[in-house]
Amino acid sequence: MKKPTPNSQLPTPKVAIIHDWLVGGGAERVVMALHEMYPTAPIYTAYCNDSSRKAFGGADIRTSYMQNFPFSAIRKFLPVLRQLWFEHLDLRGYDLVISSSGAEAKGIKRLKPGAKHVNYCHSPTHYYWVRYDEYLKNPGFGKLLDPLARIGLKLFVGINRRWDYKAAQHPDVIIANSTCVQERIKKYYGRDSVVIHPPVDTKRFALNTKLRKGFVVAGRQTPYKRIDLAVSACTLTNLPLKVIGNGPDHDKLVAMAGPTVEFLTSVTDAEMPTYFGEAKAFIMANEDDFGIVPVEALATGTPVVAFKAGGALDYINESSGLFFTHQGSQVLSETLKKASRHPWKPQVISKYAQKFSIEEFKKAIKTTLKNS
């Protein structure tokens, strides 16, 4: 009788990583961490821009036919092409497929018998479910393309929701990036899931114990981020605020800002920890699926003042920040004043943030894969 192969000699499973698209953003942090865990695994994605390809170094990134479209902006209008590509993607050469998806990538289905598909869900697709009305009001493609986007959303939302629901039934295991997203997965897809928070590079954001002053907000300046609320609240009560970033709302924000609001549009990644660590508090004025940037601020010992909804419910407590329950300038300004007077303990805040580190993410992923 042939002796069983010792565990140490078991063949290494072949792994593939799948992602919607690689064009920048917090979701790519998950893909990067997965790539570090499985450096030889190819990354399949609908399309990838030059900056993301550079960030992933020598990773084996495999894109669809949409990569070479002459007008890259049009790719956003064509979810059906992404649906078809992911559905027909031949992954029968892999034992484990991990999809990182907030859109179409979870729809993969050409797997070999016995292969496992684990989906890391950033959220049920925003433009079909959670933020459909918001996308309908402001698609975010510019004045020329927004009317076309609205027509497409209205005409095809029904069929796209049906496709999205079916796609969400394909994975063997679904991982949610927050408790909020876990609830959405149950509501829209009827699936159970386990929560693993996305990886935050807490080592890069070192604890600052020096004197702090003013407030800070950072992110792409779009209506969804509600940076206008932070600007109006600080303008209303003459509180100092640093606004880091740029985006389509930039001119509007500058026009509404008072003299205590400073705009910083060219802050580098290396400078970000300093600005976060010098503030009395970071402002998170919108509802997000999770929110990596606020947790980066926590790692510097800076508390977060957050709207009480979404992913913030998973990382704000009495020792790490304050909530405000209504998205109004007066309510936020009063909460910021309260945060200024609060006896925060930066060391405690920074230590707490380490539970969201890259290392903790990888550990949780390995445990889930082992137990599933």
WONOR-V28353 format. One record per backbone hydrogen bond with DSSP energy under -0.5 kcal/mol. CO is the residue of the C=O (numbers start at 1). NH is the residue of the N-H. Records with the same first field share a line. If there is no record, write none. Layout:
CO = NH / NH
//
This chain:
6 = 9
7 = 10
14 = 95 / 96
15 = 42
16 = 98
17 = 44
18 = 100
19 = 46
20 = 46
21 = 23
22 = 49
25 = 28
26 = 29 / 30
27 = 30 / 31
28 = 32
29 = 33
30 = 34
31 = 35
32 = 36
33 = 37
34 = 38
38 = 41
42 = 17 / 44
43 = 62
44 = 19
45 = 64
46 = 64
47 = 22
49 = 53
50 = 54
51 = 55
52 = 56
54 = 57
56 = 59
59 = 61
60 = 43 / 62
61 = 63
62 = 45
64 = 67
65 = 68
66 = 69
70 = 72
71 = 74
72 = 75
73 = 76
74 = 77
75 = 78
78 = 81 / 82
79 = 83
80 = 84
81 = 85
82 = 86
83 = 87
84 = 88
86 = 89 / 109
89 = 91 / 110
91 = 94 / 112
95 = 116
96 = 16
97 = 99 / 118
98 = 18
99 = 101 / 120
100 = 20
101 = 122 / 123
102 = 126
104 = 107
105 = 108
109 = 111
110 = 91
112 = 115
116 = 97 / 118
117 = 119 / 172 / 173
118 = 99 / 120
119 = 121 / 175
120 = 101 / 122
121 = 177
125 = 128 / 129
126 = 131
129 = 132
131 = 135
132 = 136
133 = 137
134 = 138
142 = 146
143 = 147
145 = 149
146 = 150
147 = 151
148 = 152
149 = 153
150 = 154
151 = 155
152 = 156
153 = 157
156 = 160
157 = 161
158 = 162
159 = 163
160 = 164
161 = 165
162 = 166
163 = 167
164 = 168
166 = 169
167 = 170 / 171
173 = 119
174 = 194
175 = 121
176 = 196
177 = 198
178 = 182
179 = 183
180 = 184
181 = 185
182 = 186
183 = 187
184 = 188 / 189
185 = 189 / 190 / 191
186 = 190
194 = 176 / 196
200 = 202 / 358
201 = 204 / 205
202 = 205
204 = 206
214 = 280 / 281
215 = 242
216 = 283
217 = 244
220 = 222
221 = 249
222 = 225 / 226 / 227
223 = 226
226 = 229 / 230
227 = 231
228 = 232
229 = 233
230 = 234
231 = 235
232 = 236
233 = 237
234 = 239
235 = 238
240 = 215
241 = 243 / 262
242 = 217 / 244
243 = 245 / 264
244 = 219
246 = 221
247 = 250
249 = 253
250 = 254
251 = 255
252 = 256
253 = 257
254 = 257
258 = 261
260 = 241 / 262
262 = 243
263 = 265
264 = 245
268 = 272
269 = 273
271 = 274 / 275
272 = 276
273 = 277
274 = 278
276 = 279
278 = 213
280 = 303
281 = 216
282 = 284 / 305
283 = 285
284 = 307
286 = 288
288 = 311
291 = 295
292 = 296
293 = 297
294 = 298
295 = 299
296 = 300
297 = 300 / 302
298 = 301
300 = 208
303 = 282
304 = 306 / 322
305 = 284
306 = 324
307 = 309
309 = 312
310 = 313
311 = 314
312 = 315 / 316
315 = 317
317 = 320 / 321
320 = 304
322 = 306
324 = 308
326 = 328
328 = 332
329 = 333
330 = 334
331 = 335
332 = 336
333 = 337
334 = 338
335 = 339
336 = 340
337 = 341
338 = 342
342 = 344
344 = 346
345 = 348 / 349
346 = 350
347 = 351
348 = 352
349 = 353
350 = 354
351 = 354
352 = 355
353 = 356
354 = 357
356 = 200
357 = 361
358 = 362
359 = 363
360 = 364
361 = 365
362 = 366
363 = 367
364 = 368
365 = 369
366 = 370
367 = 371
368 = 372
//
